[in-house]
Amino acid sequence: MISADEAAERLGLSRSGLYKLYTKYLAASAGGGADTFVPGGDRAAPWPKEVADGLRRWLSATPPYSFAFAASEAHRLFGFRLFTKGQVI
């Protein structure tokens, strides 16, 4: 388990931004929508299944792949562009 400060840093959010996101997630979870929760509202389309499965696999590996590498693999293997903090692909 990681601290709230570390989670906020990894996501590129302030601590209050993390808690706002978490509050929205809890509300979606209580309403049965946690599986389809999209941070930031309904503006973003769901990610393709193969991309989401790959990201889960890469980021849960031991040791986990870096976020930049996972984003690079999503683009290389599936043509799906992700942007990591401070990086333009």
Buried (B, 14 or more C-beta within 10 A) or exposed (E): EEEEEEBBBEBEBEEEEBEEBEEBBEEBEEEEEEEEBBEEEEEEEEBEEEBEEBBEEBEEEEEEBEBBEBBBBBBEEEEBEBEBEEEEE
